[in-house]
Each structure stands twice: as structure tokens, then as C-alpha cells.
Amino acid sequence: MMLARVADSLYWIGRYVERAEHMCRLSDVMLNATLDRTDAAVQVARIALAAVGDKNVDKASSPYDAAFALALDRQDPGSITSSLALARENARQVRDQITTETWERLNLIYLRMTGPGAAKAFADGSSAFLHDIIADLHLFRGAADATMSHGEGWRFLLLGMYLERAELIGRLLKVCFGDARRGPIDDHFALTGLLRMSCALEPYLRRYTADVQPRLILEFLMFDEDFPRSIRFSTARIEEHLAAASRSAGHAGPERLAGRLKARLQYADVENFDLGTASTILNTVLDECAAIHTSVYETFVAYSLEMRLPA
Amino acid sequence: MAERSIDTDPGRSSLSGAALPYNEMQTAEGAIRQHYLALDRRVATLEPEDLAERQKTLERFFLLQGITFTVYGAESSTERIIPTDLLPRIIPAEEWARIEAGLTQRLCALNMFLADIYGEQQILMDGVVPRELVLSAPSYRREMQNLFVPHQAYANVCGSDLIRQPNGEFAVLEDNLRVPSGVSYMLANREASRRTFPGTFRAAGVRAIDRYPDLLLTTLKSMAADWRPNPQVVVLTPGVYNSAYYEHAYLARLMGVPLVEGRDLVVHDNMVYMRTTTGLRRIDVIYRRVDDDFIDPLTFRRDSGLGAAGLFNAYRAGNVVICNAPGTGVADDKAVYAYVPEIIRYYLGEDAILPNIETYLCREPAQLSHVLANLDKLVVKAVGASGGYGMLIGPHASAKERADFGDAIKADPENYIAQPTIQLSTAPCLMDGEIEPRHVDLRPFILSGDKIVVTPGALTRVALKKGSLVVNSSQGGGSKDTWILAADPKDAQL
């Protein structure tokens, strides 16, 4: 049993934390790229900015400023610091539901990001700054996993994380391979940049060796069963957590949607797919993730009272 | 004695001619009181850097826990902790025994008073307390008339403000029977000071307070236990923007009960429910941290979004218990306060163990003229205000301020009371690396359900400004841990 508002807040903590971590990685890869080759760097910066939904492609020519704003601009609701502030604000609202260990991790990240030294720390070493946030967010996940009861609240937290993750990876892949005007990226430097943005470079190399190909990247990031950032892996977790939450609620709506999406990826014809079919599947994934989000909200949080009043 | 000990200067009084404040640590002759000896010795061994380091660790503990309030600035908002002092305030067992007995007696009588004025009104008929004083108080709730309250426990959680007078005797300055706060600071201060002076703490035999959440839950459950075998308790908070939100979340977490907001509640058929992920769930006891005015827009303030529509009717119907009961404020009204010793005698046939501060009611013509003639010596308070607002501290005010306040009193005498300026006692505090005396008060917490329990601990509030007598956190006050010593150190943890 858990308050509807509380479940909603935990779900959003998961989403914002996942988003912040993803943005950190995007910013880091973007800044790192500028150190090597200027042409490809602009392409990587374009991918990163497009993946976070920034329409202003001119920013790609000054990646440092773009990364700085993405990290620390509090006016921008999509910045890393805004995501973390929102995660922490939600955590404050459910302070009684998360353990002190979990809260402390998130509060610490927030204090660091909003403290007076943040801008200087970023200027002194942007890569180290972003790495520290990612490492702190891993500590947050670890604290949640190790200290919170793996009950309903924890499931809503993870549901938010995995739903956000599936959408973020889906959007990133769409930017790289689904843009009909530009065509799929095939530059080696940009492709490894994409793998880095997904935190997938090392696991990919172990699986496919240094043979970096668009089709294999898509296969790995969409259909791999074990890689925690593949869409298939994420949808399997979404289904798992929703099934458990729905069992106690007695409502199968969102669970049905999640099960269908999971099956789509699990039983996809991986051997015979190409970049064209991938684009179709990615669109379906994004649409169905949005549908699951709406359905979760309507089933667990903003349900109509008439249906639930005692007789 | 070592050079750098907690040597406070008892002669430093802001008021020439007034009695010197009682010094918690030193006698008038300058000797360290017995119960402060161990702490004094321990502090004497610490370098100023050690103390500063410990102070920093303490502040970091509060910051990490999120025991903060937010200061909103133009560029960015920053988190500030409530100022907390490193050095504990220590109260020996025999002094505490008297406080405990006095507080129990007082709350017992005040609960009986509330049951009476919301029932037969015998005390008003007997003329002990003026009828119009009670019935015209804004905190009197007509809606509570003839409503059954289990165990006659109206004020389930009470936080009384005590001060120590220059003669060393504790007196009650104020009773807080509405939604008193500060208990989370008492608990957090303790957690922090255990880490700061572990050795001294262990040796002193400090009585444990960590059972407070458990006792609070037991008290709340006792309010419904007769009709619901395992009552569902919740804490009702105005929300995350309330300055005491940390405390609400803290108590809910330590009691293991849901923390709800008004928007989580639904009243249907005079039953109160909360919206959960699995549908509606019935609530039996609401520990509300929302003021009377805001708990139910249908009964009280119509513009309130903090409560639940229909809540009061559910309460009237006996389907839910609201703690503290609405309308308890009438018993901590600043004018009714003057009658509390009479109230205790009336119901219990005893003299008050803890005295009141002498109080002049401006509604009485003779007392009014005395107040107006002595504005430079008195503290004048508006009856309806709290938190250190609407107050004149005569000796510290300018002639113009006094004249303006005098006019305000004459215009509306019923709204004012006056008390002599009391020199609060002083305790040693760490101020920018130096140990200096600061004025302190004492807020213990008393629970009443099927029985009355006084927690063996308190919040000591500190007036951080040198010479200041105002300890409210809204007016630049801080706090420190309070050690209540056990008569026998071996019993401390029982």
C-alpha cells in the first residue's frame, strides 16, 4: 500500500536521475570529441544536441558553451542541474519513503551541482566534473538497491528509470539512424561516439570485437538481452516492475502494454532487419513508451474516484 | 582550571540594574556547577581548531540530512541549516523531576479545562475564568462544543516553553497546545551531539529520548484503539514548502506511517480515505500539522487547500480522530495563560508546581494603567500573535516605539498582555570560535493520550545575538542539545 502521490514522485525521481546521467554522458562525449578531430566533433555535437531535443543546431559549433549550458543552466528545464533539482525536490516530498542513505546520496549531488563552486569546478575540469556526477548517481542507485525494501516504492523508482532509459536510447538511435534527410551516420568516430553516449563501447567490443558497424550497433542497443542499456533489457524490466505493481492493484492496463512491447523486442526478427525496419521499430518503441507512461498515470495516480469508492 | 574552559562571564547583562541572569554552568561565585564539570574538563582539552572542526562536522550532518530551510535569492537559492550549537545544555535529575511533575500536572489540568469549556462550562459558571475571555477568543471553536474526545486528551502533543528565572527556578512562559514543532531538532541535535562528545556523553548518564516516535505513535493509536483494533495513523502536512516540513517527514518516517497532504485525502460518507496506488484506504487517526483554520474548507477557512473538505464532519461523526483536537488554542491563549494557576487549583485542588510569569491583563483597567506607566520595564505581547511577532520589549525599545505601542494598547486593550522583562538564563555557546554565554529557554514535549508522558529531553533554544532575549528561530534563534541526567547513570538507557 502506498500513496498515489508518493508512487508518482518515486517514478519521477527515477526518470530525472536517469535523464541526468544520460545527459552527463552526452556532454562528456561531446566535449571529448572536440579534442580530436574538428569535423567529426561537430557531427558528434550535433547528435548529442539533437538527442536532448535541442533544435538549435548552431550550438554544435561551440560545444563547450553548449555543454556548460546543458550542465548548469538552471533556467533551462532540460539541463542536468534542473533534472537533479527536480529529482531532489521529488525526493524531499517523499522523504519518509526513501532511506536516509538513498536520500543523502541524492542530496549531496544536488548540493554540489547548485553550490557556489559548481561553475568553477566545471571550468577547471569538465570531464572530471561530469564523471563525478555519474559516479555519484551510481552510488545513489546502489544505495537505493542496497537499503530500500524491494517493494512497491522501489518498483516505481525503477519503473521510472527504465522507461526513461528506453526512451532516451530510442531517441538517440533515431537521431543517428532515422533521419531520412541526412541518412544514417557511418563515420567510425561518430559511431564510437554513439557507443560511448550509451555507455556501451566496452560491452559492444567484447560482443562484436572492434568491428564497428551501424547494423551491429543497432542490434546491440535494441535487441541485446543482457546489456542493461539495450531497449530490450529496459522493456523487460518495465514489464517486470509493472506486473508486480499491477498484481497488487488488480489493474492490468499498463502491464498489458508493457508485455506487448517487451514481446516485440524479444521476438523481433533480428537476423533479417535493416536500417529501414529499425526506424519503424524505434518509432513504435517511442510511441508505446509514451502510452505506458500515460497508462501508469491513469491507473495508479490520477484514477477516477467513482470507480474506487467503497460500496 | 585550564585556561580555555567554558568560562562564561556572569556579569554581562544587557540591563543595568535588573537581576543578573541565572548562569546554567557557573555559580555566582564563579565555580563550575557539579553537572557541568565533566564537559568543562573535556572542552578545556580541546584546541580551538578542534572545536571548530567539530562544529563543522555538526553542520555538515544537518546539511546532509536535509534539515534545512531554503533562502531564495535572485540568482540561485541556497540551503541554510538552522543554527545549531555544539555545547549541550545540561539539566540534573532532581531539577528535571520537578519539571516533569509540573508539566504533567499542567497538561492534565489544561485538558480538563478544554473538556469543560467544550462541555458543561462549569468553570465559567463558577466565575474562575471570565466567560467572555474564553468565548470571544479567536481560538475558541464553537464547532467543538459537546464533541466526544477520547480520554479527554485534547492536546495530544504539547510543547511548553519554560524559562529559568534569575533565582534559578523554572517557570512556564507559554503553553503550546496547537501544533507545536521542534521535536525533530531535539532528536537531530541529540544524534549530532552523541558524535561530538561521545566519551562525555557516555559517562554523564544522559537519559535516552530515541523512543519519542514510538511513544508518539502509541499515543496517537490510543485515541482510536477503543473502536478500531489496529488504527491507521497518518501525519498530515501542509506540504514541502512549509518551514517545518522536514519535521513532518521525519516523524512519519520514524513512526512508519504515511505522510499525507490534503490532496491525498478523500472524505466520503463521513469516512476519511487516502488515495493509494491500489485505491482508497481508510484513515483512523490524523496527526495533523496544519492549523485549525486550514483543516477543512467546509467548516473553517473556505480558501484553504491544505485540508480535506468534509474532514470535520467525519470527526464529529466519530469516524476519525484529529490530533491535536481543533480548538485547543483557547487554552494556550496569552490572556487565558494568566489564569492557569487558578485552573490547576480548580480541577486538581493543587498549587501549580511550575509557576507562571507574572502577567498583567490590559483588559483590566487597573492593570492597564500600571502597564502604560511602566512600558519601559515590561514586555508587551499581542494576544493573538506568536513566534516573537507583535511584541514590545520595553527596555530595548525607543521612546517613540513605546509611545506608538502605548497608543495601540489603548486602542484595543483586550488584545494585549504584559509581563516583566525576565532575564532568561544563559548557557555557554560556541560563537565564532569563542565560548560565550547566550540566553536560552527550554521546550520539553509532553504527550497525552490514554496517559500523559513527558519525554526526558527538550529543545533548548538559543538567542544567538549577544544580549538578545528572543529565541524564536524566525527571529535569529538557534538551538542546542539538552542532556537530562539520570539520577543513577546506570538507568539512563532504560
Interface residues (C-beta under 8 A of the other chain):
Chain A: M1 M2 L3 A4 R5 V6 A7 R74 E89 R92 Q93 V94 R95 D96 Q97 T100 W103 E104 N107 L108 L111 T114 E152 F156 A245 S248 A249 G250 F300 V301 Y303 L305 R308 L309 P310
Chain B: L63 L64 Q65 G66 S76 S77 T78 E79 G239 V240 Y245 Y246 A249 Y250 A252 R253 P258 L259 V260 E261 R263 D264 V266 H268 D269 M271 M274 R275 T276 T277 T278 G279 L280 R281
